[in-house]
Amino acid sequence: MPAHDEEELIGACLDALLIARSAVLRVRPELQVGIVVVLDDCRDDTARIVRARLAGFGPEEAVTVVIDERSVGAARRAGVAAAVGSGAGGSGAVGSAAADVSERWIANTDADSRVPEDWFSVHADAFDDGVDVLLGTVRPAFTDFSEDDVERWSLTHPPGHLPGNVHGANLGVRADRLDELGGFRELAEHEDVDLVERARASGLQVVPTLDAPVETSGRRRGRTPGGYAAFLAETYPRS
């Protein structure tokens, strides 16, 4: 999980991840589930909040990485490297306790997002089913929307509609396939779209799912110029 100056939202993000981690380990205690947070040029209170939330966890359970790149692609790349090297399973990764990279799954989310309780279970099932890349869905936090915007969102996103968009806030990939693709590229934005395009071009199994949608911030100014916040600003402008 990359984070750049997310002091307002990262506490809730980590709380949701830890709830989901506990939920999957209750039913599948054989799994090793680790969380990696990459603090990328954080100048606010993000680092303190992260370390407070993850205090008491060992290196097999939680890892914090510090970089100074201001690049979400570089942050994801650093997080994967730390995950595989440390044994912490990934950016919220789910896999077996074996150190073999082929037994690891990297599940990505963002610091302004909150995963549901069954999130790790859905990603674990994808790993077991032999999926190479899992495309999860997101929806904005409706507390950041007007009533009219919520209604319009509901009309354009009916139940059962599978848009197939790529969201780094809800993206899973087998660690060995990620390695074969050369990993996340150190892009300032759209590193998730770039990865999925390369996966499809390589003939990997890319599977979209409506299960375990992630709630992400409805803010209109994000950390990357062309990210999800920019989409919301254009589609649901505030008066």
C-alpha positions as CSV (number, residue, x, y, z in Angstrom):
1,M,0.0,0.0,0.0
2,P,1.6,3.3,-1.1
3,A,1.0,6.4,1.0
4,H,2.0,10.0,0.5
5,D,0.7,12.5,3.1
6,E,-2.4,10.5,4.0
7,E,-2.7,11.4,7.7
8,E,-6.5,12.0,7.4
9,L,-7.4,8.7,5.9
10,I,-4.7,6.1,6.5
11,G,-5.8,5.2,10.1
12,A,-9.2,4.0,8.8
13,C,-7.5,2.3,5.9
14,L,-5.3,0.3,8.3
15,D,-8.1,-0.5,10.7
16,A,-10.1,-2.0,7.8
17,L,-7.1,-4.0,6.6
18,L,-6.4,-5.4,10.1
19,I,-10.1,-6.4,10.5
20,A,-10.0,-8.2,7.2
21,R,-6.7,-9.9,8.1
22,S,-8.2,-11.2,11.4
23,A,-11.3,-12.4,9.5
24,V,-9.4,-14.5,7.0
25,L,-7.1,-16.0,9.6
26,R,-10.0,-17.1,11.7
27,V,-11.2,-19.4,8.9
28,R,-7.8,-20.1,7.2
29,P,-5.2,-20.0,9.9
30,E,-2.7,-21.7,7.6
31,L,-2.3,-18.6,5.6
32,Q,0.5,-16.0,6.1
33,V,-1.0,-12.5,5.7
34,G,1.3,-9.6,5.9
35,I,0.8,-5.8,5.4
36,V,3.4,-3.6,3.7
37,V,3.0,0.2,3.8
38,V,5.3,2.3,1.7
39,L,5.7,5.8,3.1
40,D,6.6,7.9,0.0
41,D,7.9,11.4,0.9
42,C,5.5,11.8,3.7
43,R,5.8,15.3,5.4
44,D,2.7,15.0,7.6
45,D,1.7,12.7,10.4
46,T,1.3,9.6,8.2
47,A,4.4,7.8,9.4
48,R,3.5,8.1,13.1
49,I,-0.1,6.9,12.5
50,V,1.1,3.9,10.5
51,R,3.7,2.9,13.1
52,A,1.2,3.3,15.9
53,R,-1.4,1.1,14.2
54,L,1.2,-1.6,13.3
55,A,3.0,-1.6,16.7
56,G,3.2,-5.1,18.1
57,F,3.3,-6.8,14.8
58,G,6.4,-8.8,13.8
59,P,8.2,-8.6,10.5
60,E,6.3,-11.6,9.2
61,E,3.1,-9.6,9.7
62,A,3.8,-5.9,9.0
63,V,6.5,-4.0,7.3
64,T,7.0,-0.2,6.8
65,V,9.2,1.0,3.9
66,V,10.4,4.6,3.5
67,I,11.2,6.1,0.1
68,D,11.4,9.6,-1.3
69,E,10.2,9.2,-4.9
70,R,6.7,10.8,-5.1
71,S,5.8,8.0,-7.5
72,V,3.0,5.5,-6.9
73,G,4.7,3.0,-9.3
74,A,8.0,3.3,-7.4
75,A,6.1,2.9,-4.1
76,R,4.3,-0.3,-5.3
77,R,7.6,-1.7,-6.6
78,A,9.4,-1.0,-3.3
79,G,6.5,-2.6,-1.4
80,V,6.6,-5.8,-3.5
81,A,10.3,-6.1,-3.1
82,A,10.0,-5.7,0.7
83,A,7.1,-8.1,0.8
84,V,8.9,-10.9,-1.0
85,G,12.2,-10.3,0.7
86,S,10.9,-10.0,4.2
87,G,8.4,-12.8,4.1
88,A,5.6,-10.5,4.9
89,G,3.4,-11.8,2.1
90,G,2.8,-8.6,0.3
91,S,1.0,-5.3,0.2
92,G,-1.8,-7.0,2.1
93,A,-0.7,-10.2,0.4
94,V,-2.2,-13.6,0.9
95,G,-0.3,-16.8,0.2
96,S,1.1,-19.8,2.0
97,A,3.8,-19.6,4.6
98,A,6.4,-20.9,2.1
99,A,9.1,-18.5,1.0
100,D,8.7,-19.6,-2.6
101,V,7.5,-16.6,-4.7
102,S,5.2,-18.9,-6.6
103,E,3.2,-19.3,-3.3
104,R,2.6,-15.6,-2.8
105,W,-0.2,-13.3,-3.9
106,I,0.2,-9.5,-3.9
107,A,-3.1,-7.7,-3.1
108,N,-2.9,-4.0,-3.6
109,T,-4.9,-1.2,-2.1
110,D,-4.5,2.5,-1.5
111,A,-4.1,4.6,1.7
112,D,-7.3,6.5,1.1
113,S,-9.4,3.3,0.8
114,R,-11.1,0.8,3.1
115,V,-11.3,-2.8,2.2
116,P,-14.3,-4.9,3.3
117,E,-14.0,-7.7,5.9
118,D,-14.0,-10.5,3.2
119,W,-11.3,-8.8,1.0
120,F,-8.4,-11.1,1.9
121,S,-10.7,-14.2,1.5
122,V,-11.7,-13.1,-2.0
123,H,-8.0,-12.7,-3.0
124,A,-7.1,-16.0,-1.3
125,D,-9.8,-17.7,-3.4
126,A,-8.4,-16.2,-6.6
127,F,-5.0,-17.5,-5.7
128,D,-6.3,-20.9,-5.1
129,D,-8.3,-20.8,-8.4
130,G,-5.1,-20.1,-10.4
131,V,-6.0,-16.6,-11.3
132,D,-3.0,-14.5,-12.5
133,V,-4.5,-11.0,-12.0
134,L,-7.7,-10.1,-10.2
135,L,-9.4,-6.8,-11.0
136,G,-11.6,-5.7,-8.1
137,T,-14.0,-2.9,-8.1
138,V,-14.1,0.3,-6.1
139,R,-16.8,2.8,-5.1
140,P,-16.4,6.3,-3.7
141,A,-17.3,7.0,-0.1
142,F,-20.8,8.4,-0.4
143,T,-20.2,10.7,2.6
144,D,-18.2,12.8,0.1
145,F,-21.1,12.9,-2.4
146,S,-24.3,15.0,-2.6
147,E,-27.6,13.1,-2.8
148,D,-27.8,13.8,-6.5
149,D,-24.3,12.4,-7.1
150,V,-25.2,9.2,-5.1
151,E,-28.3,8.7,-7.2
152,R,-26.4,9.2,-10.4
153,W,-23.7,6.8,-9.3
154,S,-26.3,4.2,-8.5
155,L,-27.9,4.6,-12.0
156,T,-24.6,4.2,-13.8
157,H,-23.4,1.3,-11.6
158,P,-26.3,-1.1,-11.4
159,P,-26.0,-4.3,-9.3
160,G,-24.2,-7.0,-11.3
161,H,-22.6,-4.6,-13.7
162,L,-19.0,-5.5,-14.2
163,P,-17.1,-2.6,-15.7
164,G,-13.7,-4.2,-15.8
165,N,-11.8,-1.0,-15.0
166,V,-8.4,-1.2,-13.3
167,H,-8.0,0.2,-9.8
168,G,-4.8,0.0,-7.8
169,A,-7.0,0.2,-4.7
170,N,-8.3,-3.3,-5.4
171,L,-5.8,-5.2,-7.6
172,G,-4.3,-8.7,-7.0
173,V,-1.6,-10.5,-8.8
174,R,0.4,-13.7,-8.3
175,A,3.9,-12.8,-7.2
176,D,5.6,-15.0,-9.7
177,R,3.6,-13.6,-12.6
178,L,4.4,-10.1,-11.4
179,D,8.1,-11.0,-11.4
180,E,7.8,-12.4,-15.0
181,L,6.2,-9.1,-16.1
182,G,9.1,-7.1,-14.6
183,G,7.0,-5.8,-11.7
184,F,5.3,-2.4,-11.4
185,R,7.0,0.2,-13.5
186,E,8.1,3.4,-11.6
187,L,5.4,5.6,-13.1
188,A,4.0,8.7,-11.4
189,E,0.4,7.4,-12.2
190,H,-1.4,4.6,-14.0
191,E,1.1,2.0,-13.0
192,D,-1.8,-0.3,-12.3
193,V,-3.3,0.1,-15.8
194,D,0.2,-0.4,-17.3
195,L,0.7,-3.7,-15.4
196,V,-2.7,-5.1,-16.5
197,E,-2.1,-4.1,-20.1
198,R,1.2,-6.1,-20.0
199,A,-0.5,-9.0,-18.3
200,R,-3.1,-9.2,-21.0
201,A,-0.5,-8.9,-23.8
202,S,1.3,-11.8,-22.2
203,G,-1.8,-14.0,-22.3
204,L,-2.2,-14.1,-18.5
205,Q,-5.5,-14.9,-16.9
206,V,-7.0,-11.5,-15.9
207,V,-10.2,-11.9,-14.1
208,P,-12.6,-9.1,-13.0
209,T,-14.8,-9.6,-9.9
210,L,-17.6,-7.8,-8.2
211,D,-16.8,-9.5,-4.9
212,A,-15.3,-7.5,-2.0
213,P,-15.5,-4.0,-3.5
214,V,-13.3,-1.4,-1.9
215,E,-14.5,1.9,-0.7
216,T,-12.2,4.7,-1.7
217,S,-12.2,8.4,-0.9
218,G,-14.6,10.6,-2.8
219,R,-12.2,13.5,-2.8
220,R,-11.7,15.5,-6.0
221,R,-8.0,16.3,-5.5
222,G,-5.8,13.2,-5.2
223,R,-2.2,12.4,-5.0
224,T,-1.8,11.9,-8.8
225,P,-3.0,14.3,-11.5
226,G,-4.9,11.7,-13.5
227,G,-6.0,9.3,-10.8
228,Y,-9.4,8.4,-9.4
229,A,-9.9,11.8,-7.8
230,A,-9.5,13.4,-11.2
231,F,-12.1,11.1,-12.6
232,L,-14.5,12.1,-9.8
233,A,-13.8,15.8,-10.2
234,E,-14.7,15.6,-13.9
235,T,-17.7,13.3,-13.6
236,Y,-19.1,14.6,-10.3
237,P,-17.9,18.2,-10.0
238,R,-18.7,20.1,-6.9
239,S,-20.7,23.3,-7.3
